[in-house]
Amino acid sequence: MTVPPDSNVPPPHSDSSNEELVYVLDGTLRYRVGPEVRDLAPGETMHTPRGVVHAFSNASERTARALIIQSPDIGAQYFKDVAAVVHLGIRRTRLP
């Protein structure tokens, strides 16, 4: 996935049927899982267990790229929908 600078999508949410692992490829991705917030650099990962509220953003001035692994897979359409929102230029309040 590609996350443009100053993006804050998706809003905090949880997934009851899958868990998620994010692996940052380029840039910095701010990732929140429950109460923990980390700025992930290339090569860093963060795991989201099923049912735990999580969100991500890019608070930097540089595009971030990350690989998202979901188990079981929910399909690419979710990320296409998120990308459509990002490309509309919708901005939300940044994660702390």
GIURJO-V171279 format. One record per residue. N is the residue number from 1. RES is the residue in three letters. PHI is phi in radians with two decimals (none if undefined). NEAR is the number of other C-alpha atoms within 10 Angstrom. D_FIRST is the distance of its C-alpha to the first C-alpha in whole Angstrom. Layout:
# GIURJO-V171279
n-><N | N>
res-><RES | RES>
phi-><PHI | PHI>
near-><NEAR | NEAR>
d_first-><D_FIRST | D_FIRST>
This chain:
# GIURJO-V171279
n-><1 | 2 | 3 | 4 | 5 | 6 | 7 | 8 | 9 | 10 | 11 | 12 | 13 | 14 | 15 | 16 | 17 | 18 | 19 | 20 | 21 | 22 | 23 | 24 | 25 | 26 | 27 | 28 | 29 | 30 | 31 | 32 | 33 | 34 | 35 | 36 | 37 | 38 | 39 | 40 | 41 | 42 | 43 | 44 | 45 | 46 | 47 | 48 | 49 | 50 | 51 | 52 | 53 | 54 | 55 | 56 | 57 | 58 | 59 | 60 | 61 | 62 | 63 | 64 | 65 | 66 | 67 | 68 | 69 | 70 | 71 | 72 | 73 | 74 | 75 | 76 | 77 | 78 | 79 | 80 | 81 | 82 | 83 | 84 | 85 | 86 | 87 | 88 | 89 | 90 | 91 | 92 | 93 | 94 | 95 | 96>
res-><MET | THR | VAL | PRO | PRO | ASP | SER | ASN | VAL | PRO | PRO | PRO | HIS | SER | ASP | SER | SER | ASN | GLU | GLU | LEU | VAL | TYR | VAL | LEU | ASP | GLY | THR | LEU | ARG | TYR | ARG | VAL | GLY | PRO | GLU | VAL | ARG | ASP | LEU | ALA | PRO | GLY | GLU | THR | MET | HIS | THR | PRO | ARG | GLY | VAL | VAL | HIS | ALA | PHE | SER | ASN | ALA | SER | GLU | ARG | THR | ALA | ARG | ALA | LEU | ILE | ILE | GLN | SER | PRO | ASP | ILE | GLY | ALA | GLN | TYR | PHE | LYS | ASP | VAL | ALA | ALA | VAL | VAL | HIS | LEU | GLY | ILE | ARG | ARG | THR | ARG | LEU | PRO>
phi-><none | -2.06 | -2.12 | -1.10 | -0.97 | 1.06 | -1.71 | -2.44 | -2.38 | -1.35 | -1.17 | -0.90 | -2.72 | -2.32 | -2.12 | -1.39 | -1.97 | -2.61 | -1.92 | -2.45 | -2.26 | -1.90 | -2.23 | -1.39 | -1.70 | -2.73 | 1.36 | -2.24 | -2.02 | -1.47 | -2.20 | -2.04 | -2.25 | 1.02 | -1.48 | -1.53 | -2.16 | -2.34 | -1.64 | -1.61 | -1.72 | -0.92 | 1.58 | -1.65 | -2.28 | -2.64 | -1.84 | -2.07 | -1.21 | -0.97 | 1.40 | -1.63 | -1.17 | -2.59 | -2.83 | -2.50 | -2.68 | -2.22 | -1.52 | -1.59 | -1.71 | -2.16 | -1.07 | -1.88 | -2.24 | -2.54 | -1.74 | -1.95 | -1.98 | -2.10 | -2.36 | -1.25 | -1.12 | -1.73 | 1.65 | -1.37 | -1.05 | -0.96 | -1.25 | -1.14 | -1.13 | -1.09 | -1.06 | -1.08 | -1.15 | -1.04 | -1.25 | -1.33 | 1.46 | -1.28 | -2.06 | -2.12 | -1.04 | -1.20 | -1.18 | -1.12>
near-><15 | 16 | 24 | 21 | 17 | 18 | 24 | 22 | 20 | 16 | 14 | 15 | 12 | 18 | 14 | 11 | 13 | 15 | 18 | 17 | 15 | 21 | 19 | 21 | 19 | 17 | 21 | 25 | 29 | 20 | 22 | 21 | 19 | 15 | 8 | 8 | 16 | 15 | 15 | 21 | 17 | 15 | 11 | 14 | 17 | 16 | 17 | 21 | 18 | 14 | 14 | 15 | 17 | 22 | 19 | 23 | 25 | 25 | 21 | 15 | 12 | 15 | 17 | 25 | 19 | 22 | 14 | 15 | 14 | 16 | 12 | 10 | 11 | 12 | 9 | 8 | 9 | 9 | 15 | 12 | 10 | 14 | 17 | 11 | 14 | 18 | 11 | 8 | 11 | 11 | 12 | 13 | 11 | 14 | 16 | 8>
d_first-><0 | 4 | 7 | 10 | 13 | 15 | 13 | 14 | 12 | 12 | 16 | 17 | 18 | 19 | 18 | 21 | 21 | 18 | 17 | 13 | 13 | 10 | 10 | 10 | 10 | 11 | 12 | 13 | 11 | 14 | 14 | 17 | 18 | 22 | 23 | 22 | 19 | 18 | 16 | 14 | 15 | 13 | 15 | 15 | 14 | 15 | 16 | 17 | 20 | 20 | 22 | 21 | 20 | 16 | 14 | 12 | 12 | 12 | 16 | 16 | 17 | 14 | 10 | 8 | 6 | 5 | 6 | 7 | 11 | 13 | 17 | 18 | 15 | 14 | 13 | 10 | 12 | 11 | 7 | 9 | 12 | 10 | 9 | 12 | 13 | 12 | 13 | 16 | 17 | 17 | 18 | 19 | 21 | 19 | 19 | 22>
